[in-house]
Structures are given as structure tokens and as C-alpha cells.
Amino acid sequence: MPYDFKKAEKEFREVFKKLFKAKKKGKKFYCLEMFPYPSGRLHMGHIRNYTIGDVVARFMRMNGYNVLYPMGYDSFGLPAENAAIQHNLKPKIWTEKNIQEMKEQQIDMGNSYEWSREIQTHKPEYYKWNQFFFIKFFENGLVYKKKAISNFCPKCNTVLANEQVHDGKCWRCKTKVEIKHLDQWFLRITKYADELLNDLSKLDWPERIKEMQRNWIGKSEGTLVKFELEEELKKALGINYLEIFTTRVDTIFGVSFIAIAPEHPLTLEIAKIKGKEEEIKKFVEEIVIEDRFERTSKEKIKKGIFLNAFAIHPFTKQKIPIYTASFVLPDYGTGIVMGVPAHDKRDFEFAKQHNLPILFVIKSENTEEAYEGYGKLINSENFTGLDSVEAIEKITKELEKRNLGKKAKMYKIRDWLISRQRYWGTPIPIVYCKKCGIVAEKIENLPIVLPEEVTFGKGNPLETAEEWIKTKCPKCKGDARRETDTLDTFFDSSWYFLRFIDPKNKKQPFNKKIVEKWMPVDVYIGGAEHATMHLIYARFFVKALRDLGFLNIDEPFKKLVTQGIVTLGGEAMSKSKGNIVDPSEIIPYFGVDALRFFILFKAMPEKDLEWSNEGIEDIKKFLDKVLDVFEFFKNGKKFGNKKDKLILAKLNFLIEEYTRFIKNFEFPYALIKFMDFIKSLNRYKEEISKDAFKEIFNKISLLINPVCPYLSEAIWKELGNKGYSSLQKWPKPNKKFMKKEIVIEEDYLSDLIKDINQIKKITKKERLEKIQIIIADEWKRKAVRLIKDCKNVKEAIEKIKKSKYKDRLNELMKHLPYFIGIDFVPTSKKEIEILQNNKDIIEREFRAKVEIFLEKDLKDEKAKKAMPLKPSLIIF
């Protein structure tokens, strides 16, 4: 067949655009990749993600499932706004140009998307429902506004959620984050902390992703303790106690100071009362810009200032000094800790610096350093002598009795900060009325459309849209002003998988009954970097929508597949490093199928994939070999049937193994099996009947469809079949052909040819004249049969030591791993018979004369190395 991959891509590209549609009936399978931000051209990470997804979608569709496989674009976001400033373009124009470019490339890749379901989150018909959900959350107490310490990126000019701060820097532009006190909108994600944690056990997700979420949620069980404030602070602050969370209340009698996070609102309030406002303000500004991980590390010098203030110990009634300290974070516990220097290394160091008492309250042999373990309590009034675990329970109960404490759970996770001071996002549907205060828009007024006439420069561009800002209060109809913050774009991506199910619905975000049919997503594919942002937010969204009556499911994604990154020279591909390989530069030379095959063959999905130009060249040569064999079938004059049984046995074993590997996402193993089969087919092509050939290529065209859809369709069409291979049923193995002994014989031959090639390579011989194949003696076969059922080498050695072959163990030793678990050990007579039957194949392969000997018939030392199924080889 004169296969022109460019012609095939052009022909079937248009077919694939419209061919695939989910049906109204059938066993459902929802396959989804994390939809992309349209930043421009596809990179290899995109290609890998979509190829994995498409293989799954095609495979499940051909296996009789009703597959939903949509695609869309997460098209709001800061990069578009930055591009608008840099290139004097409107974000909408920049975004839609990128979407078109990206979409064309995705269509080129042959992915089997149902394009009629496409979503673009910057379109009002989508973000209208963002606003709808915001209002519903607001009405039900899940959205609230408060003044908060916020992570602020000065370059992006916006607030960031905690999850978007990586090592103290903005997750997008890597600028060092500043801390600001701003009025912000939050989603009450902490309400679902326990459920988010507990439901991880229900999910078929990589364990490392689940562990990342567990760590991010960060559940701790302990005691909330009240330390009474001195009278001056009580009166000035209007509160009576400092509340402190601790997991080690057994050490409470060792408290010698209290430390408040610099960012905590009480820090500056106490400083003001005590006349230290300027000093403390300077300290706070210095600390809050430090990396949060660094400032809490044990190696970092602990900084702190005494606030000239005291609290009262709940048991001893002693005055405890209050400090602000760098190692205390505002978003863990209450943002206030009790310092117990004798039993915390960090507190020990701080106490030494500030000459604070170090009081041991758990028995320790060494009082020169902090003891952080559990043990017997000392110096602890009525609790002295108790073990730590018992003491924690009894001290907590006593605090509860005195109304000075209680058992409590705390979480590292904080409510999700969703407001952003930028333009290119969903307008928050809130107005500010002097009479009514904060008021949500009416549902019937949605969408609140993002104005296009704004000025970009410093600050939030939406604040320049004066006519848009002016509005009427939905309650009193009086003058009001719109909220100029927009929603975090993670809000958009927290429910898009639901809209894909019912994308054209104008009356509601989605129809509950239709969603019930398709959810949860069966396989979700994307990067592990979203473990503690998108994946947590989406899980929260589903649980919140469930409680509001929109859904009846608990989790959005049943199975999660996270793919590794694509590297070049051992480094992740990136524009900044200049090591990007553009798919558009690869496809014209090698074709889409070769690119897809290479990506799947080179590494397991979860592993990093190292790009190799030589590797994709090899794949292209292999696909050419497939076509060479197909061309022989189409145009060949010489056909036999000597190897029909063998090749049909191999075909059906291939179907069985290949199917299992694809189903388990073990794509490299599946493709290795496929490549081995093609080698065998090529080797025996002149000894296979035309009928067998037709059967084989019908099956091949279907097996290769998920990986190489263009090649699949081209072969299917050339065979004279009707319809498209993409819509056919997946082949099933025919058990009547699957005779193991036939395949073992051929595997033996394949291994032998590999060994001859290896020796040829080592000896650097360009061509061979003669090959001598020496068959192992019968005693070796009997020895091998003794150990073939052993579980490991150690067991095999022990078995031989107890046999009559114990004196010949050294001759067998290096071959033991090969023979453990082997299915078939032929007699020397049978092995000679196999070789005689295939002698012509070997001679044709190497264009050399083949001679076959028994080990005992040759005196050459090399002959003694022969083993069952591993003959010794001498080449000339």
C-alpha cells in the first residue's frame, strides 16, 4: 500500500471532528482530561495528556461502552491580562486566537472528542453559572467576606490563595509574595475538611496524591486552652482570653511564654495598647515576607519581640509573658501557641535567646536539651506520675470542668480565598448599597457581563469601568456600586466537568437527571501539580452542590491518572530553558501516529518521559515495517500456509495480553507485544496464507486504533471494510487457536535470532557465512525440570544441592533465574526438531548456512555452554 500519512491525516482528520458522540443509552464511561489554559501552541506535555486520554476513550468505546469524551478551554486567567498589557490587545482577542490555534492542533492529533460539547469559560453562557453558584453559596453561608491577611503578588497585582503560593513565591510568575490586610471573599471549604479527608479512601487515585491532600488538609486532634488576659488587655481588646490549640496539653505545666503570629490581628492591637506599635509594625513587615517554610524550620534563627503583655496560666495562675514570634504561622491552629521550652526544640532555642525559664514536666534523663517524647509527668501538680496519653485526657477534662478548655480538631487547610483584584475573570455578582449593605444580584439579572472598555495599567482594570460599576440595588432600587473583584479561575474549573454533560442548557447549569447518568468521571487525567489546588477545590464543589440539592454524588473523579513531565536532556521542557520540542515541527516529518506511538511507548503514564529524536525515528521505521508487510499481503504472489497455526496462535495471545495491558494503562508493555508480533509476521510472511493474512490485518487495524488512529483507518479502508475502524468492536481472543506449545516454539526461535544478532554485533561481522547451533545435553534438561517450579534462586540452589546434580551446580548457576517458572523444557530430540523445522527461516534471516549439533558431538569449549532452550552458538 502506498501509504501517505499526510494524506490519511487530511482525510480522517475531518471525519474524526464529527464522528464521535455519546449516546442516550448504554453502559456509561466518562473519560476526561484536565482542560487546558489556552496559552498558545500545544507543548509535548499537552500532547502526552491528550494521547493517554484518547487511547482510553477509543479503547472503551470499542469495548462497547457509551463514552463521553469532551474538550474545552479554561480560558479566563491572568496571563491573558498580562498579554493585553504587553501587546495592547484585549484579553478576549488574545484568548480566542489561542483557543483557535490550540483547537486546530488538537484536531490534527486525531483525538476522538465530541466537539459539540466544547466549553470556553470566558463565555457569558458559562460564567453566568459561576455567578449563579456564587449567589447560592452566599445565600447558604458558604461564601463570606472578611478582612484578612492575604498573599499579594506585586507583579500579577492580585491576591493569591495559600495553595497558589509555592515556597513564598507566586505560583505563576515566581515573584516573592507580599502580605496585605484586605477585604476578601472566601468559600467555607473548611466546613468539609473531615469529609474531604475521610472520602480519600473511596478513591482509585495514586497514593502519593492522596497523601498530598491529607497533608494539605492537615488534621490534628488536641486541646483548645484558654489563657486569661491581664485586666488592661481585657478592657482594651474587649476579650477575656487568648485561645491556644495544642496537641500536647500534657506539657501545659511547662509553659513559660506565649507566642502570637506576627500576622495575627491581635499582634498590632496589643502592641498599640502597650506603646510598641512602631517597633512591632516594623518587625511584622520584616517577617511576613519571609518564606513560611523557611521561617518555621528548625534550622532558622527564631526571631521574636516581647509585647510587654501577660496572660494567666489556667492552672498555676502565674503571669505568662506574651511575645510575637517568627516561627508562629497565622493559619495553623489559632495562630497563637504556648511555649514549652523543655519539650519543644524550637521553643527551647527561643527561650535560650530570651532568658525564659525552661521547666521540665515530663521525666527526661538529659536536661541539656528539649525532650519531645512522651513519658511520666513531673512537676505537674495533681497530674504528676501519669503517663502522657492518660494525662492529655485528664488535663483536657479538668480544663472543660473549669470552662478553660475543650477537646478540639484543627486543620492546616484554610477557607478558599476566591476574590482576585484583576479583570479577566468572572465578575462577582455582588453590589454595595449604602442603605442595604452587601447585596447579591438577582438570579434573573445574570449574567453580569464583563465590560470590554477598561483601562489596563496599575491596579484593577475593572475599577476604571465607571459606567459598569454604577448600578441599582436589587433590594431597594437605590444607587449602588458593583464589586470590582473577579473570581479565582479555579472556581471555573471546579465544576466544568458537570457542564460538559449538559453544555447547551440555558435554564440551569445542568440537568440533575442527566448528570446522575454520567457522574462521577470514570477516568480523570492530568498533572500531579494540581493535587492540592484544583483537585481539592473540585471535590469541595461537588460536596457543596450535593448539599444544596444539585447533585447526589460525593466525589467527582473515580479514578485519577497523573502523567509525568516531558523532559529533554534530563530537564523539564520549558520556554525559559529553550528546550521545547514543538509538535508542529515533528508531525510533518514523522506523522501523528508515530508521535502518539512514541509517547505511549517511551514511558509509563506516571513516569517522566525523555524526548528522543532517534526514538521517534525508530518508531516511524517500525510503522513503515507494518505497512511493508501489509503491502506484501496486498500485492504478494507467493503465499504458503505452513505458519498459519503459529501466527494465528500468536495473534490471539497478542489480543489477550495487549487488551490487558491497555486496560491497566501499561501502554509500553502493550506496544512491545505488538512490535514483537509484527516482527514474527514479517519473518513468516511468505509462509502464511492470504486468508490468514486478511484475518490478521483486520484485527491489527482494530488493535492499533487507540494508538495510531490514522494508520488504523487507512488499513481498514484498504481492506475494503465498510464504516470506520474507530466504531468497530474490539477483537476478542479465539481460544481454539491459543495453543501454548506452538507459541513457545516461535518464542524460542525469536530468542535464538536475537542471540545471533547480538554475537554478530559484538564480533562486528557485517555478514555471516556459517552458524553452528549446539544443543544442550540431556542431563541439563533433567536438572532444569527439577527447579522450574521453584519460587526463587535460593530455593533452586537448595534443590540442586540435594540432587544427583549437586557437583555440577557451578555449570548451572548463572542460568538459574532464566529457568525458574519456565513453562516448557523440551527434550534434546524435540529441540533439534524445532530447529530443523525453522532452519530455512534462520538461513534466510542471516543469509548463512546453519548446522545443528548435540553438545556431546563437539569438543569445542563453547559447546559446553549450551543450555536447554539456550543453545550455544559459533559463527563464521
Backbone hydrogen bonds, N-H to C=O, Kabsch-Sander energy under -0.5 kcal/mol:
donor,donor_aa,acceptor,acceptor_aa,energy
3,Y,1,M,-2.3
5,F,3,Y,-0.6
8,A,4,D,-2.4
9,E,5,F,-2.5
10,K,6,K,-2.1
11,E,7,K,-2.4
12,F,8,A,-2.7
13,R,9,E,-1.7
14,E,10,K,-0.9
15,V,11,E,-0.8
16,F,12,F,-3.1
17,K,13,R,-1.3
18,K,14,E,-0.6
18,K,15,V,-1.3
19,L,15,V,-1.3
20,F,16,F,-0.6
21,K,19,L,-0.5
29,F,66,N,-2.1
31,C,29,F,-0.7
31,C,68,L,-2.4
32,L,523,V,-2.4
34,M,525,I,-2.7
39,S,37,Y,-2.1
47,I,43,H,-2.1
48,R,44,M,-2.4
49,N,45,G,-2.2
50,Y,46,H,-2.8
51,T,47,I,-2.3
52,I,48,R,-2.3
53,G,49,N,-2.0
54,D,50,Y,-2.6
55,V,51,T,-2.3
56,V,52,I,-1.9
57,A,53,G,-2.6
58,R,54,D,-2.9
59,F,55,V,-2.5
60,M,56,V,-2.6
61,R,57,A,-2.2
62,M,58,R,-2.4
63,N,59,F,-1.1
64,G,61,R,-1.4
65,Y,60,M,-2.3
66,N,27,K,-3.2
67,V,65,Y,-1.0
68,L,29,F,-2.6
69,Y,67,V,-0.6
73,Y,119,I,-2.9
74,D,36,P,-2.7
75,S,73,Y,-1.8
77,G,424,W,-1.4
80,A,77,G,-0.7
81,E,77,G,-0.9
82,N,78,L,-2.6
83,A,79,P,-2.5
84,A,80,A,-2.0
85,I,81,E,-1.8
86,Q,82,N,-2.3
87,H,83,A,-3.0
88,N,84,A,-1.0
89,L,84,A,-0.9
94,W,90,K,-2.1
95,T,91,P,-2.9
96,E,92,K,-2.6
97,K,93,I,-1.9
98,N,94,W,-1.8
99,I,95,T,-2.4
100,Q,96,E,-1.9
101,E,97,K,-1.9
102,M,98,N,-2.8
103,K,99,I,-2.9
104,E,100,Q,-2.0
105,Q,101,E,-1.5
106,Q,102,M,-2.3
107,I,103,K,-2.4
108,D,104,E,-2.1
109,M,105,Q,-1.6
110,G,107,I,-1.6
111,N,106,Q,-1.1
113,Y,111,N,-1.1
114,E,69,Y,-2.1
115,W,17,K,-0.5
115,W,113,Y,-1.1
117,R,114,E,-2.0
118,E,115,W,-1.8
121,T,73,Y,-2.2
123,K,120,Q,-1.9
126,Y,123,K,-2.1
127,Y,123,K,-2.3
128,K,124,P,-1.9
129,W,126,Y,-1.7
130,N,126,Y,-0.7
131,Q,127,Y,-2.1
132,F,128,K,-1.9
133,F,129,W,-2.4
134,F,130,N,-2.3
135,I,131,Q,-2.3
136,K,132,F,-2.2
137,F,133,F,-2.9
138,F,134,F,-2.7
139,E,135,I,-2.8
140,N,136,K,-1.2
141,G,138,F,-1.3
142,L,137,F,-2.8
143,V,137,F,-1.1
144,Y,186,F,-2.0
146,K,184,Q,-2.3
148,A,182,L,-3.0
150,S,180,K,-3.8
151,N,160,L,-0.7
152,F,150,S,-0.6
152,F,178,E,-3.4
153,C,158,T,-2.8
157,N,153,C,-1.4
158,T,153,C,-1.3
160,L,151,N,-2.8
164,Q,161,A,-1.8
165,V,162,N,-1.6
166,H,164,Q,-0.6
166,H,169,K,-2.7
167,D,165,V,-0.6
169,K,166,H,-1.6
170,C,175,T,-2.7
171,W,164,Q,-2.1
174,K,170,C,-1.7
177,V,168,G,-2.5
178,E,152,F,-3.2
180,K,150,S,-2.3
182,L,148,A,-2.4
182,L,180,K,-0.7
184,Q,146,K,-2.7
184,Q,182,L,-0.5
186,F,144,Y,-2.9
187,L,416,W,-2.6
188,R,142,L,-2.9
189,I,187,L,-2.5
191,K,188,R,-1.0
192,Y,189,I,-1.8
193,A,190,T,-1.7
196,L,192,Y,-3.1
197,L,193,A,-1.9
198,N,194,D,-3.1
199,D,195,E,-2.5
200,L,197,L,-1.0
201,S,198,N,-1.3
202,K,199,D,-1.5
203,L,200,L,-1.4
204,D,558,K,-2.1
205,W,203,L,-1.4
209,I,206,P,-0.7
210,K,206,P,-1.9
211,E,207,E,-2.5
212,M,208,R,-1.9
213,Q,209,I,-2.0
214,R,210,K,-2.5
215,N,211,E,-2.5
216,W,212,M,-2.0
217,I,213,Q,-2.8
218,G,214,R,-2.6
220,S,410,M,-2.9
222,G,408,A,-3.1
223,T,246,T,-3.1
224,L,406,K,-3.1
225,V,223,T,-0.6
225,V,244,I,-3.4
226,K,404,L,-3.0
227,F,225,V,-0.6
227,F,242,L,-2.8
228,E,226,K,-0.6
228,E,312,I,-0.9
229,L,240,N,-2.9
230,E,310,F,-1.6
234,K,230,E,-2.1
235,K,231,E,-2.2
236,A,232,E,-2.1
237,L,233,L,-3.0
238,G,234,K,-1.9
242,L,227,F,-2.6
243,E,241,Y,-0.5
244,I,225,V,-2.8
245,F,336,I,-0.8
246,T,223,T,-2.4
251,T,248,R,-2.0
252,I,249,V,-1.7
254,G,251,T,-2.4
255,V,252,I,-1.4
256,S,339,G,-2.4
257,F,339,G,-1.0
258,I,321,P,-2.4
259,A,337,V,-2.5
260,I,323,Y,-2.4
261,A,335,G,-2.6
264,H,261,A,-1.4
267,T,264,H,-1.6
268,L,264,H,-0.7
269,E,265,P,-1.3
270,I,266,L,-3.0
271,A,267,T,-2.2
272,K,268,L,-2.2
273,I,269,E,-2.0
274,K,270,I,-2.3
275,G,272,K,-1.0
276,K,271,A,-3.4
277,E,271,A,-0.6
280,I,276,K,-2.7
281,K,277,E,-2.7
282,K,278,E,-2.0
283,F,279,E,-1.8
284,V,280,I,-3.0
285,E,281,K,-2.3
286,E,282,K,-1.6
287,I,283,F,-2.3
288,V,284,V,-2.7
289,I,285,E,-0.6
290,E,287,I,-2.1
295,R,291,D,-2.6
296,T,292,R,-0.8
297,S,294,E,-1.3
300,K,297,S,-0.6
303,K,301,I,-0.6
305,I,324,T,-2.1
307,L,322,I,-2.6
309,A,322,I,-0.6
311,A,320,I,-2.4
312,I,228,E,-3.5
313,H,318,Q,-2.6
317,K,313,H,-1.3
320,I,311,A,-3.7
322,I,309,A,-2.6
323,Y,258,I,-3.3
323,Y,321,P,-0.5
324,T,305,I,-2.2
325,A,260,I,-1.7
326,S,303,K,-3.0
328,V,325,A,-1.3
329,L,327,F,-0.5
332,Y,329,L,-0.9
335,G,332,Y,-1.7
337,V,259,A,-2.8
339,G,257,F,-3.3
339,G,337,V,-0.5
340,V,338,M,-0.6
343,H,340,V,-1.8
344,D,341,P,-0.9
348,F,344,D,-2.7
349,E,345,K,-2.1
350,F,346,R,-1.9
351,A,347,D,-2.7
352,K,348,F,-2.1
353,Q,349,E,-1.8
354,H,350,F,-1.7
355,N,352,K,-0.7
356,L,351,A,-2.3
359,L,254,G,-0.5
359,L,357,P,-0.6
360,F,358,I,-0.6
363,K,376,K,-2.8
367,T,365,E,-0.6
371,Y,342,A,-2.7
372,E,370,A,-0.6
377,L,386,L,-2.6
378,I,361,V,-2.6
383,F,380,S,-2.3
384,T,381,E,-1.6
385,G,377,L,-2.7
386,L,383,F,-1.9
388,S,375,G,-1.3
391,A,387,D,-2.8
392,I,388,S,-2.6
393,E,389,V,-1.4
394,K,390,E,-2.3
395,I,391,A,-3.1
396,T,392,I,-1.9
397,K,393,E,-2.0
398,E,394,K,-2.0
399,L,395,I,-2.3
400,E,396,T,-2.3
401,K,397,K,-2.1
402,R,398,E,-1.7
403,N,400,E,-1.1
404,L,399,L,-3.3
405,G,399,L,-0.7
406,K,224,L,-1.7
408,A,222,G,-2.8
410,M,220,S,-2.9
412,K,217,I,-1.5
413,I,217,I,-1.7
416,W,187,L,-1.6
417,L,415,D,-0.6
418,I,185,W,-2.1
418,I,416,W,-0.6
419,S,185,W,-1.0
420,R,486,T,-2.6
422,R,420,R,-1.5
425,G,423,Y,-2.3
428,I,485,D,-1.5
430,I,428,I,-2.4
431,V,439,V,-2.9
432,Y,481,R,-3.1
433,C,431,V,-0.6
433,C,437,G,-2.9
434,K,479,D,-0.6
437,G,433,C,-2.6
439,V,431,V,-2.6
439,V,437,G,-0.5
441,E,429,P,-2.4
445,N,442,K,-1.7
446,L,443,I,-1.8
449,V,447,P,-1.1
454,V,452,E,-1.4
455,T,461,P,-0.7
456,F,454,V,-0.5
463,E,460,N,-1.7
464,T,461,P,-1.9
465,A,462,L,-1.5
466,E,464,T,-1.6
469,I,465,A,-2.3
470,K,466,E,-2.0
471,T,480,A,-2.5
473,C,478,G,-3.1
477,K,473,C,-1.8
480,A,471,T,-2.5
481,R,432,Y,-1.9
482,R,469,I,-2.2
483,E,430,I,-2.4
486,T,420,R,-2.5
487,L,426,T,-2.4
488,D,418,I,-2.6
491,F,488,D,-2.1
492,D,488,D,-0.5
493,S,489,T,-1.4
494,S,491,F,-1.0
495,W,492,D,-0.8
498,L,495,W,-2.0
499,R,495,W,-1.2
500,F,496,Y,-2.1
501,I,498,L,-0.7
502,D,498,L,-0.6
502,D,499,R,-0.9
505,N,502,D,-1.2
512,K,510,F,-0.5
515,V,511,N,-2.4
516,E,512,K,-2.4
517,K,513,K,-1.1
518,W,514,I,-1.1
519,M,515,V,-2.8
521,V,556,P,-2.7
522,D,30,Y,-1.4
523,V,30,Y,-1.8
524,Y,559,K,-2.6
525,I,32,L,-2.2
526,G,561,V,-2.1
528,A,563,Q,-0.5
530,H,527,G,-1.4
531,A,528,A,-1.8
533,M,530,H,-1.0
535,L,530,H,-2.2
536,I,533,M,-0.5
537,Y,533,M,-2.8
538,A,534,H,-2.9
539,R,535,L,-1.3
540,F,536,I,-2.4
541,F,537,Y,-2.6
542,V,538,A,-2.1
543,K,539,R,-1.8
544,A,540,F,-2.7
545,L,541,F,-2.9
546,R,542,V,-2.1
547,D,543,K,-2.0
548,L,544,A,-1.2
549,G,546,R,-1.6
550,F,545,L,-2.6
551,L,545,L,-0.8
558,K,521,V,-2.9
558,K,556,P,-0.5
559,K,521,V,-0.5
559,K,522,D,-0.8
560,L,204,D,-1.9
561,V,524,Y,-3.0
562,T,560,L,-0.5
563,Q,526,G,-1.2
563,Q,561,V,-0.6
564,G,605,P,-2.4
564,G,607,K,-0.7
567,T,565,I,-0.5
567,T,609,L,-3.2
568,L,571,E,-2.8
571,E,568,L,-1.3
573,M,566,V,-2.3
578,G,574,S,-0.8
578,G,575,K,-0.7
579,N,574,S,-1.5
582,D,580,I,-0.6
585,E,582,D,-2.0
586,I,582,D,-0.7
586,I,583,P,-0.9
587,I,583,P,-2.7
589,Y,586,I,-1.0
590,F,586,I,-2.2
591,G,587,I,-2.2
595,L,591,G,-1.6
596,R,592,V,-2.7
597,F,593,D,-2.9
598,F,594,A,-2.5
599,I,595,L,-2.3
600,L,596,R,-2.0
601,F,597,F,-2.5
602,K,598,F,-2.5
603,A,599,I,-0.7
607,K,604,M,-1.7
609,L,565,I,-2.9
610,E,608,D,-0.5
611,W,567,T,-3.3
611,W,609,L,-0.6
616,I,612,S,-1.8
617,E,613,N,-1.7
618,D,614,E,-2.1
619,I,615,G,-1.7
620,K,616,I,-2.2
621,K,617,E,-2.2
622,F,618,D,-2.1
623,L,619,I,-2.6
624,D,620,K,-2.1
625,K,621,K,-1.8
626,V,622,F,-2.0
627,L,623,L,-1.8
628,D,624,D,-2.1
629,V,625,K,-2.2
630,F,626,V,-2.0
631,E,627,L,-2.7
632,F,628,D,-2.0
633,F,629,V,-2.0
634,K,630,F,-2.3
635,N,631,E,-2.7
636,G,632,F,-2.7
639,F,637,K,-0.7
640,G,688,I,-0.6
643,K,687,E,-2.9
644,D,641,N,-1.3
647,I,643,K,-2.8
648,L,644,D,-2.5
649,A,645,K,-1.9
650,K,646,L,-2.6
651,L,647,I,-2.3
652,N,648,L,-2.1
653,F,649,A,-2.2
654,L,650,K,-2.6
655,I,651,L,-2.5
656,E,652,N,-1.8
657,E,653,F,-2.5
658,Y,654,L,-3.4
659,T,655,I,-2.0
660,R,656,E,-1.6
661,F,657,E,-2.5
662,I,658,Y,-2.5
663,K,659,T,-2.4
664,N,660,R,-1.6
665,F,662,I,-1.7
666,E,661,F,-2.9
667,F,665,F,-1.0
670,A,666,E,-1.7
671,L,667,F,-2.4
672,I,668,P,-2.1
673,K,669,Y,-2.0
674,F,670,A,-1.9
675,M,671,L,-2.6
676,D,672,I,-2.3
677,F,673,K,-2.0
678,I,674,F,-2.1
679,K,675,M,-1.9
680,S,676,D,-2.0
681,L,677,F,-2.6
682,N,678,I,-2.5
683,R,679,K,-2.3
684,Y,680,S,-2.0
685,K,682,N,-0.8
687,E,684,Y,-2.6
688,I,685,K,-0.9
693,F,689,S,-2.3
694,K,690,K,-2.4
695,E,691,D,-2.2
696,I,692,A,-2.6
697,F,693,F,-2.8
698,N,694,K,-2.1
699,K,695,E,-1.8
700,I,696,I,-2.8
701,S,697,F,-2.3
702,L,698,N,-0.9
703,L,699,K,-2.8
704,I,700,I,-2.5
705,N,702,L,-0.8
707,V,704,I,-0.6
708,C,704,I,-3.6
712,S,708,C,-2.4
713,E,709,P,-2.2
714,A,710,Y,-2.3
715,I,711,L,-2.4
716,W,712,S,-2.4
717,K,713,E,-2.4
718,E,714,A,-2.2
719,L,715,I,-1.8
720,G,717,K,-1.8
721,N,716,W,-1.7
727,L,724,Y,-1.6
728,Q,725,S,-1.8
730,W,62,M,-3.0
735,K,733,P,-0.8
737,F,734,N,-1.6
738,M,734,N,-0.5
738,M,735,K,-0.9
739,K,737,F,-1.9
740,K,738,M,-0.7
742,I,739,K,-1.0
743,V,739,K,-1.3
744,I,740,K,-2.7
745,E,741,E,-1.5
746,E,742,I,-1.4
747,D,743,V,-2.7
748,Y,744,I,-2.3
749,L,745,E,-1.6
750,S,746,E,-2.5
751,D,747,D,-2.6
752,L,748,Y,-2.1
753,I,749,L,-2.4
754,K,750,S,-2.1
755,D,751,D,-2.3
756,I,752,L,-2.3
757,N,753,I,-2.3
758,Q,754,K,-2.2
759,I,755,D,-2.3
760,K,756,I,-2.5
761,K,757,N,-2.1
762,I,758,Q,-2.4
763,T,759,I,-2.8
764,K,760,K,-0.6
765,K,760,K,-1.6
768,L,846,F,-0.6
771,I,849,K,-3.0
772,Q,874,I,-3.3
773,I,771,I,-0.5
773,I,851,E,-3.1
774,I,772,Q,-0.5
774,I,872,S,-2.8
775,I,773,I,-0.5
775,I,853,F,-3.2
780,K,777,D,-0.5
781,R,777,D,-0.8
782,K,778,E,-1.8
783,A,779,W,-2.1
784,V,780,K,-2.3
785,R,781,R,-2.1
786,L,782,K,-1.0
787,I,783,A,-0.9
787,I,784,V,-0.6
788,K,784,V,-1.2
790,C,787,I,-2.0
796,A,792,N,-1.8
797,I,793,V,-2.6
798,E,794,K,-2.0
799,K,795,E,-1.8
800,I,796,A,-2.2
801,K,797,I,-2.3
802,K,798,E,-1.0
803,S,800,I,-1.7
806,K,803,S,-1.3
808,R,805,Y,-1.8
809,L,806,K,-1.1
811,E,808,R,-0.6
812,L,808,R,-0.9
812,L,809,L,-0.7
813,M,809,L,-2.0
815,H,812,L,-1.7
816,L,812,L,-0.7
816,L,813,M,-1.5
818,Y,815,H,-0.7
819,F,815,H,-1.2
819,F,816,L,-0.6
820,I,816,L,-1.3
821,G,788,K,-2.7
822,I,819,F,-1.7
831,E,827,T,-2.3
832,I,828,S,-2.2
833,E,829,K,-2.0
834,I,830,K,-2.3
835,L,831,E,-2.1
836,Q,832,I,-2.9
837,N,833,E,-2.3
838,N,834,I,-1.1
839,K,835,L,-0.6
839,K,836,Q,-0.7
842,I,838,N,-1.8
843,E,839,K,-2.5
844,R,840,D,-2.3
845,E,841,I,-2.3
846,F,842,I,-2.2
847,R,843,E,-1.9
848,A,843,E,-0.8
849,K,769,E,-2.4
851,E,771,I,-2.7
853,F,773,I,-2.8
855,E,775,I,-2.6
857,D,854,L,-1.7
858,L,855,E,-1.3
863,A,860,D,-1.1
864,K,860,D,-0.6
864,K,861,E,-0.9
865,K,862,K,-1.5
866,A,863,A,-1.6
867,M,870,K,-2.2
870,K,867,M,-2.3
872,S,774,I,-1.9
874,I,772,Q,-2.1
876,F,770,K,-2.8
